[in-house]
Amino acid sequence: MGVDNGEIYMHDCATMQTTAAFFNGNGLLSLDGKALFNSTILSFDVGNLRVSENSQVLAVNFSMTSYSKFLVTSKQIEIKISAQNFECQNTILEIDSKSFIQAEYVNITGCTLKSQQRSYHDVPLFNAQKVVLPSKIEQLGNCDLVFSDSQIIAILPNNSNYKFLFGRKLLRYGDSNNNRIAHVMKTALLLQFMNFMKL
């Protein structure tokens, strides 16, 4: 399925399943309510993705390139995207304080990460095993970027504000060493993951 300069809006409990979806030339995929978009391959090249409320995206391979824009908002702690591979290059990712992305492998290169209200009191942006993060951080204070059930394998920028905590199971951005909410974060992530898998 290819969408060039077109728009797909999914509302309420709408569900769409496809093998491959390509959004090019300002193509837009917008989900709200409890909408679910499921695709083996989901690719944006100068495309836009908006995921809000209780909607979710499932993909084996998720990619965004060439100044695509990714906006995520939610009123409760939720997985917004679940993928095996999540890759973004030269894109803008704006994710609110309650949403997060689950993937086995995350590669964010040359991107701008924005999240004005996120702090280390919120769940991490990503639940992932392997991470590449040479990206620009904007509008972020002390916040947790990645959480994993096992040690995180990561490639990070030199002279950066990233640090590992809890035996490399948590990757934080900023200078805070506060660790008192790690159990809360882990519990929230695991409960959300179990609920997500029941869909």
N, C-alpha and C positions, 0 to 999 in steps of 0.2 A: 504494500500500500504506500503510495507516494503522495505527499501533500506539499505542493509548491505554491507559496503565497496564499494558501487556503487556511481555513480555520475549522477545528472540530471542538465543539462544546459538549461536555457530558455532565448531566445533572442528576440529582436524586440518586436512584439506585441503578443507573445505567451501567451496562457492562459491555466491553468490546474486547474481543480476542482475535489476534492475528499473528501470523508467523513473523512478519517484518513490517515495520512502519518507519518511513523516512519523512522528516519535516524539513523542508529546504526553503530558502528565500523568504524568510519571515513567516513561514508556516507556523501555526499555533495549535497546541493541544491544551485545552483548559478543562480541568475537572473540579467539581464541587459536590456537595452533598455526600453521598456514599458511593460515588462513581468509582468503577474499577477498570483500568486499562491494562490488558495482559498481552505482551508481545515477546517473542523469543529475541528479536532484535529491535531496539528502539533507538533511532538516531536523529539528531538535530544538527543541521548545518545552516547557520544563520537562522535558526528556528527558535521558538519560544515554548516554554512549558510552565503552566501554572497549576499548582496542586493545592487545594484549600479544603477546609472543613474536614470531613472524615474520608475523603477520597484517597485512593492509593494507586500506585503504578507497580506492576510486576514485569520484570524483564530478565532474561538471561544475560544479554549484553546491552548495556545502556551507554550511549555516547553523546556528547555535545561538543561542537567545535565552532570556530569562526564567529566569535562574538554572539553566540546564542545567549539567551537569558532564561534563568531558572528561578521561579519565585514560589516559595512554599510557606503557607500559613496554616495554623491549626490552633484550636482553643484547648486541646488536651494533648498529653504525651502520646505520640503516634509515629509509627513507621510510615513514611510517605512514599519511599521507593525501596523496593527489595530487588536486588540484582546479584548475579554472580560477579560480574565485572561492571564497575561504574567508572567511566573515564570522561573527563572534561578537559578541553584545551581552549585557552583564550575565550573563556565564557565568564558570565557574571552569575554567581550563585547567591541568592538572598534567601536565607532560611530563618524562620522565627525561632523563639526560644523553646518551643515545645516539640518541634518536629525533628526527626532524624532519619538517616538513610542507612539501610543495612546492605552490606555487600561483602563478598569474600575478598575482593581486590578493589582498591580505590586508587585512582591516579588522577590528580588534579594539578595540571601544569599550566602556568601562565594565566591562571584564573584570578578573579577577584571574589573573595568570600566576604559577605556582609551579613551581620546579625546584630542589630543595635542593642537588643535587650538580653542577649545571652550572657550567662556568667557560669562559674563553676558550680553553682547551685542547680543548674539545669542539666538535662541529659546531654551526653556528647552528641556532636553533629553526626558522627558515623559510628556504626557498630561493624568493625571490619577486622580482617586478619593481616592483610598486607596493604601498605599505604605508601604512596608517593605524593609529597605535598610541596613542591617548589612553587608556591603561589603567593599572591599578595593578599594580606589580611587587612580588611577595612572595618572600622566600626566594631571592633572586638576588644573587649577588655580581657580579664582572666576568664578563660572558658575552656571546657574540655572538648577536644576535637574528635578523639577516637577512643572507643572502648572495645575490648576484646576479651573473650573467655580464655584465650591463651596469649602468650607473649606476642606483641605487635612487631612485625617486620616492617621497617620504615626507611625511606630515603627522604631526608629533610634538608632544607636550605642551610648553608653554613652561617654561623653567627646569628642564629635565629632565636626567637623567644619560645621555642618548643622545649618541653621537658617530659620525660617519662616518669610515671609514678606507679606504685603497686606492682613492682616486678615487671615493668614494661607492658602492663595490661591497660594502662590509661595514658593517653597522650594529651598534654595540656598546653595551651597557648597562654603566655603571660608569665608573671613572676610569682604567683601564689603557690605555696606548698600545702595548702589546707587539704586535709584528707578525710575529714569527718563525715562527708556525705557519700563516700564511695559505695557503701552498702546500699544506700537508698537508690543510687543510680543503677547499680547492678540489678537490684530487685525489680525496679521499674522496667528496665529493658527486657528482662526475662519474662515478666508477666505479659508485657506487650507483645513479645514475640510469640508466646504460646497462644494468645488470643488471635493474633494475626494468622497463624497457621490453621486455625479452625475454619477460616473463610472457605 
